[in-house]
Amino acid sequence: MDMPVPNAAVIAKKEHVVARLAEVLPEGAVIHDPAETRAYECDALAAYRCPPMAAVLPGSTAEVAAVLRICHEEGVPVVPRGSGTSLAGGAMPTADSVILGVARLNRVLEVDYDNRVIRVEAGRTNLSVTGAVEADGFFYAPDPSSQLACAIAGNIAMNSGGAHCLKYGVTTNNLLGVTLVTMDGTVVEIGGAYMDAGGYDWLGVICGSEGQLGVVTEATLRILPKPEGARPVLMGFDSSEVAGACVADIIKAGVLPVAIEFMDRPCIRATEAFAGAGYPDCEALLIVEVEGSPAEIDEQLGLIKQIARRHDPVELRESGSEAESAAIWKGRKSAFGAMGQLGDYMCLDGTIPVSALPHVLRRIGEMSAEFGLGVANVFHAGDGNMHPLILFDANTPGDLERCEAFGAAILKLCVEVGGCLTGEHGVGIEKRDLMGVQFDPVDLEAQMRVKDVFDPGWLLNPAKVFPLEASAGRRAG
Ligand SMILES: Cc1cc2nc3c(=O)[nH]c(=O)nc-3n(C[C@H](O)[C@H](O)[C@H](O)COP(=O)(O)OP(=O)(O)OC[C@H]3O[C@@H](n4cnc5c(N)ncnc54)[C@H](O)[C@@H]3O)c2cc1C
């Protein structure tokens, strides 16, 4: 993958920039020793690494604004960072950039049960938002599998989703307002503790903008009362295509499960070896979960099982207790960890119309043979958000490049069948140079003009999202 050439003039004034940053931040909040900045050299797309010039950890919106003002004046690129779990390289630095980490911004600012909202600082982890309200019977719905670690800031930047987003929507559907600091240090309030704001939908523009437009420091989020109950059913099938067809039929029938998760044989095998969840020995399995009152759950599961039986499942296992539900979810929840035991993998993220699942799964299987690399599939099938995990060996010369080419072919296929390049992980550096597959030059130019408005110098998270060639005239580096 091509990387931009760092700006030598910026690197040359490192000492001066670090000294200015240290003037506006508390002791220990400016990290510049090369041994320590290495901690920020990559995110979860660990195949690509580059330590930043420095990293800063501000503790308030005012400190974030002060940092951005200095970097703006000095012409230093800034890469916002939450918890660094991006799978798209969104938080990967360049050698001439300052990482702006929001981990110290992690307080709950206000909980308002009457209006069902919570206001938090943006570095707070996703799971700990629910943690702050669950004793009172509430929860925050978007649930990325990384929710123990990832921050609300990263969730907003990537418009993250999760297993239960089929019913509740992704981050954008649960975000009501943000405090945003633009590259020149201006603090802007967008949206708030109400359903909709007047004027243009700026919140919609910010959510999913991948740290291109400003640094989010606070967020107002919708919280929901916990459902009365939830119950999953596990279904095993003879082929991935049949499992895909079953998903399409469930969606077509108009039932709205809270989650439909898919795993294929390579993933089931790895998971069984890792977690021993007791999954059936089959080509593909689905976990379908519904929630509501006991009567609602029975009715929905009855219909879902009826649809599943039309596809001759090799196993149809309904949970009868909390322990059985936990066992059904155990394998799915440890799937990424299990795949990590097998070696290096790259996790893709394309979205397709649900009806295209059987075709796309078959083509991915064929492409695996064509590219000579293994692939495992585990994903949120209900909303067509696929996560093929391509297995490769980082120590085998040429394997990473083959993996990149295989990944690009899968994402092109997603666009071909009417889907898109990313469902929830974002574009980052990973899909940057594929944006031309989805958007024509006029589209891309319109999107880049939005960045021009917020960040005319293109200093914020540069060399991400837009193809390097298309953005070359705008970026400083
Ligand atoms: C094991 C695993 C499972 C995962 N499962 C899911 C999943 O189910 N669903 C899903 O959607 N994702 C998933 N992810 C991807 C990742 O966790 C999400 O993209 C998450 O939202 C990133 O959050 P973060 O705080 O780690 O952000 P980071 O990785 O730090 O940054 C991500 C992006 O956000 C920008 N950013 C960070 N902070 C700010 C800020 N304050 N203001 C503006 N921009 C900012 C960064 O510049 C970068 O572009 C998974 C990742 C892993 C490793």
The ligand as an SDF file (V2000), in Angstrom:
LIG
                    3D

 53 58  0  0  0  0  0  0  0  0999 V2000
  -11.7950   -7.4820   17.7310 C   0  0  0  0  0  0  0  0  0  0  0  0
  -12.4830   -6.3040   17.0800 C   0  0  0  0  0  0  0  0  0  0  0  0
  -13.8390   -6.3710   16.8560 C   0  0  0  0  0  0  0  0  0  0  0  0
  -14.4890   -5.2890   16.2570 C   0  0  0  0  0  0  0  0  0  0  0  0
  -15.8430   -5.3550   16.0760 N   0  0  0  0  0  0  0  0  0  0  0  0
  -16.4880   -4.3080   15.5430 C   0  0  0  0  0  0  0  0  0  0  0  0
  -17.9060   -4.3370   15.3760 C   0  0  0  0  0  0  0  0  0  0  0  0
  -18.5780   -5.3000   15.7330 O   0  0  0  0  0  0  0  0  0  0  0  0
  -18.4890   -3.2500   14.8350 N   0  0  0  0  0  0  0  0  0  0  0  0
  -17.7820   -2.1550   14.4320 C   0  0  0  0  0  0  0  0  0  0  0  0
  -18.3770   -1.1980   13.9400 O   0  0  0  0  0  0  0  0  0  0  0  0
  -16.4360   -2.0910   14.5890 N   0  0  0  0  0  0  0  0  0  0  0  0
  -15.7850   -3.1320   15.1240 C   0  0  0  0  0  0  0  0  0  0  0  0
  -14.4220   -3.0770   15.2840 N   0  0  0  0  0  0  0  0  0  0  0  0
  -13.6850   -1.8960   14.7830 C   0  0  0  0  0  0  0  0  0  0  0  0
  -13.4540   -0.7710   15.8290 C   0  0  0  0  0  0  0  0  0  0  0  0
  -13.5370   -1.2740   17.1360 O   0  0  0  0  0  0  0  0  0  0  0  0
  -14.4470    0.3780   15.6120 C   0  0  0  0  0  0  0  0  0  0  0  0
  -14.1820    1.0230   14.3850 O   0  0  0  0  0  0  0  0  0  0  0  0
  -14.4080    1.4140   16.7470 C   0  0  0  0  0  0  0  0  0  0  0  0
  -15.4490    2.3350   16.6030 O   0  0  0  0  0  0  0  0  0  0  0  0
  -13.0930    2.1770   16.8190 C   0  0  0  0  0  0  0  0  0  0  0  0
  -13.0930    2.8950   18.0320 O   0  0  0  0  0  0  0  0  0  0  0  0
  -11.7320    3.3950   18.7040 P   0  0  0  0  0  0  0  0  0  0  0  0
  -12.0950    4.2090   19.8700 O   0  0  0  0  0  0  0  0  0  0  0  0
  -10.8240    2.2770   18.9320 O   0  0  0  0  0  0  0  0  0  0  0  0
  -11.2160    4.3520   17.5400 O   0  0  0  0  0  0  0  0  0  0  0  0
   -9.7660    4.4780   16.9270 P   0  0  0  0  0  0  0  0  0  0  0  0
   -9.3260    3.1810   16.3500 O   0  0  0  0  0  0  0  0  0  0  0  0
   -8.8700    5.1240   17.8860 O   0  0  0  0  0  0  0  0  0  0  0  0
  -10.0710    5.5020   15.7420 O   0  0  0  0  0  0  0  0  0  0  0  0
  -10.9880    5.1740   14.7310 C   0  0  0  0  0  0  0  0  0  0  0  0
  -11.2530    6.4210   13.8770 C   0  0  0  0  0  0  0  0  0  0  0  0
  -11.8790    7.4060   14.6700 O   0  0  0  0  0  0  0  0  0  0  0  0
  -11.1760    8.6330   14.5910 C   0  0  0  0  0  0  0  0  0  0  0  0
  -11.3030    9.2740   15.9030 N   0  0  0  0  0  0  0  0  0  0  0  0
  -10.9230    8.7660   17.0960 C   0  0  0  0  0  0  0  0  0  0  0  0
  -11.2050    9.6330   18.0750 N   0  0  0  0  0  0  0  0  0  0  0  0
  -11.7830   10.7040   17.4900 C   0  0  0  0  0  0  0  0  0  0  0  0
  -12.3030   11.9230   17.9720 C   0  0  0  0  0  0  0  0  0  0  0  0
  -12.2760   12.2320   19.2670 N   0  0  0  0  0  0  0  0  0  0  0  0
  -12.8300   12.8130   17.0970 N   0  0  0  0  0  0  0  0  0  0  0  0
  -12.8600   12.5260   15.7660 C   0  0  0  0  0  0  0  0  0  0  0  0
  -12.3810   11.3810   15.2540 N   0  0  0  0  0  0  0  0  0  0  0  0
  -11.8600   10.4770   16.1000 C   0  0  0  0  0  0  0  0  0  0  0  0
   -9.7510    8.2210   14.2780 C   0  0  0  0  0  0  0  0  0  0  0  0
   -9.0250    9.2640   13.6700 O   0  0  0  0  0  0  0  0  0  0  0  0
   -9.9770    7.0610   13.3370 C   0  0  0  0  0  0  0  0  0  0  0  0
  -10.2280    7.5360   12.0310 O   0  0  0  0  0  0  0  0  0  0  0  0
  -13.7480   -4.1450   15.8720 C   0  0  0  0  0  0  0  0  0  0  0  0
  -12.3730   -4.0830   16.1160 C   0  0  0  0  0  0  0  0  0  0  0  0
  -11.7420   -5.1520   16.7020 C   0  0  0  0  0  0  0  0  0  0  0  0
  -10.2650   -5.0550   16.9600 C   0  0  0  0  0  0  0  0  0  0  0  0
  1  2  1  0
  2  3  1  0
  2 52  2  0
  3  4  2  0
  4  5  1  0
  4 50  1  0
  5  6  2  0
  6  7  1  0
  6 13  1  0
  7  8  2  0
  7  9  1  0
  9 10  1  0
 10 11  2  0
 10 12  1  0
 12 13  2  0
 13 14  1  0
 14 15  1  0
 14 50  1  0
 15 16  1  0
 16 17  1  0
 16 18  1  0
 18 19  1  0
 18 20  1  0
 20 21  1  0
 20 22  1  0
 22 23  1  0
 23 24  1  0
 24 25  2  0
 24 26  1  0
 24 27  1  0
 27 28  1  0
 28 29  2  0
 28 30  1  0
 28 31  1  0
 31 32  1  0
 32 33  1  0
 33 34  1  0
 33 48  1  0
 34 35  1  0
 35 36  1  0
 35 46  1  0
 36 37  1  0
 36 45  1  0
 37 38  2  0
 38 39  1  0
 39 40  1  0
 39 45  2  0
 40 41  1  0
 40 42  2  0
 42 43  1  0
 43 44  2  0
 44 45  1  0
 46 47  1  0
 46 48  1  0
 48 49  1  0
 50 51  2  0
 51 52  1  0
 52 53  1  0
M  END
$$$$
